[in-house]
């Protein structure tokens, strides 16, 4: 797994975390227990820190970056889906950022909230706890409870923690 220091700051990865061998983690990054950073994801903290809290997952081809004034916090059990960009934002516990979404500077995604796939969360937008945001630009559409998407927020944290441990133990380079 490529871990790189930058200007004397280096990633700190809990031994139980899974970092895919093709993920890239640079600079002032903390990855807590049972968190995961998946294949071809980039987590780059060159200006401010990034913290991926316990059990959170940064899925394949996602990019997590900061700006000069704001870092990123990925809350416990939160999910950043495939091909997402999260830039200088705060993600609450067990929230889910759907595949292909972009969450920009100063945005806040609440606890167990969901950003639908393909959404664009513009700078400074707040998605309150338990709400569903969709569209480009993303707008809060109402409570996540009772929607088909609610199940993803409920099952994804534990499912990805288990899958990460399987990958940690079971992948092998064959070529």
C-alpha positions in Angstrom: 0.0 0.0 0.0 1.5 3.3 -1.0 1.8 5.6 2.1 3.7 8.8 1.6 5.0 11.4 4.0 4.7 15.0 2.8 6.8 17.8 4.4 7.4 15.7 7.5 3.8 14.7 8.0 2.9 11.0 7.5 -0.2 8.8 7.5 -1.1 7.0 10.7 -3.0 3.8 10.0 -4.5 1.6 12.7 -3.4 -2.1 12.3 -7.0 -3.3 11.9 -7.6 -0.9 9.0 -7.6 -2.0 5.4 -5.7 0.0 2.8 -5.9 -1.5 -0.7 -2.5 -2.0 -2.3 -3.4 0.4 -5.1 -4.8 3.1 -2.9 -2.6 6.2 -2.3 -2.5 7.9 1.1 -0.4 11.1 1.5 0.5 13.4 4.3 -1.4 14.2 7.5 -3.9 11.4 7.3 -5.3 9.3 10.2 -7.1 6.1 9.5 -8.7 4.6 12.5 -9.6 1.0 13.5 -11.6 -1.1 11.0 -11.7 1.8 8.5 -10.9 1.1 4.9 -9.5 2.8 1.8 -10.2 0.9 -1.4 -8.6 0.3 -4.7 -7.3 3.3 -6.6 -8.7 5.7 -4.0 -6.5 8.8 -3.2 -6.5 10.4 0.3 -4.2 13.4 0.2 -3.7 15.7 3.1 -1.1 18.2 2.1 -2.5 21.4 3.5 -4.8 20.3 6.4 -5.5 16.9 8.1 -7.8 14.2 7.0 -9.3 11.8 9.6 -11.1 8.6 8.5 -12.9 7.6 11.7 -13.4 4.0 12.9 -15.3 1.8 10.5 -15.6 4.4 7.8 -14.9 3.4 4.2 -13.5 5.3 1.2 -14.4 3.2 -1.8 -12.8 2.6 -5.1 -11.5 5.5 -7.2 -12.7 8.1 -4.6 -10.6 11.3 -4.0 -10.5 12.9 -0.6 -8.6 16.2 -0.4 -8.4 19.4 1.6 -7.9 23.1 1.0 -5.6 25.6 2.8 -8.1 26.3 5.5 -10.2 23.1 5.9 -9.4 19.5 6.4 -11.8 16.5 6.0 -13.4 14.4 8.7 -15.1 11.2 7.6 -17.3 10.2 10.6 -17.4 6.8 12.2 -19.0 4.2 9.9 -19.5 6.8 7.1 -19.3 5.7 3.4 -17.7 7.6 0.5 -18.9 5.6 -2.5 -17.1 4.7 -5.7 -15.8 7.6 -7.9 -16.7 10.3 -5.3 -14.9 13.5 -4.6 -14.9 14.9 -1.1 -13.1 18.2 -0.8 -12.6 20.0 2.5 -15.9 18.7 4.0 -17.3 17.1 7.1 -19.2 13.8 7.0 -21.2 12.7 9.9 -21.4 9.3 11.5 -22.8 6.5 9.2 -23.7 9.0 6.5 -23.5 7.7 2.9 -22.1 9.7 -0.1 -23.5 7.8 -3.1 -21.4 6.7 -6.1 -20.2 9.4 -8.3 -21.1 12.3 -6.0 -19.1 15.4 -5.3 -19.1 17.1 -1.8 -17.3 20.5 -1.8 -15.6 22.8 0.5 -17.3 23.5 3.8 -20.2 21.2 3.2 -21.5 19.2 6.1 -23.3 15.9 5.7 -25.3 14.9 8.8 -25.4 11.7 10.9 -27.1 8.9 8.9 -27.8 11.3 6.1 -27.4 10.3 2.4 -26.2 12.1 -0.6 -27.7 10.3 -3.6 -25.5 9.0 -6.4 -24.3 11.6 -8.9 -25.2 14.6 -6.6 -23.2 17.8 -6.4 -23.1 19.2 -2.9 -22.0 22.8 -3.4 -19.7 24.6 -1.0 -21.1 25.4 2.4 -24.3 23.2 2.0 -25.6 21.4 5.0 -27.5 18.1 4.8 -29.1 17.7 8.2 -29.1 14.4 10.2 -31.2 11.7 8.7 -32.0 13.5 5.5 -31.7 12.6 1.8 -30.1 15.1 -0.7 -30.3 14.6 -4.4 -29.5 16.5 -7.6 -27.0 19.0 -9.0 -26.9 21.2 -7.1 -28.0 18.9 -4.3 -31.2 19.8 -2.5 -32.6 18.2 0.7 -35.6 16.1 -0.5 -36.8 15.0 2.9 -36.2 12.3 5.5 -34.3 9.2 4.5 -36.5 7.1 6.8 -39.0 5.1 4.8 -37.2 5.4 1.5 -35.6 2.4 -0.3 -32.2 4.1 0.2 -32.5 3.9 4.0 -31.4 0.3 3.9 -28.1 1.3 2.3 -27.3 3.6 5.2 -28.3 1.0 7.7 -26.3 -2.0 6.4 -23.3 -0.4 4.6 -21.1 0.3 7.6 -21.0 -3.2 9.0 -21.0 -4.8 5.6 -18.0 -2.8 4.4 -16.1 -3.4 7.7 -16.6 -7.2 7.2 -15.6 -7.0 3.5 -12.5 -5.0 4.3 -11.3 -7.7 6.7 -11.9 -10.3 4.1 -9.8 -8.3 1.6 -7.1 -7.7 4.2 -6.8 -11.5 4.8 -7.6 -12.8 1.3 -6.1 -10.8 -1.5 -3.0 -11.9 -3.2 -1.0 -10.5 -6.2 -1.0 -13.1 -8.9 0.7 -11.3 -11.8 
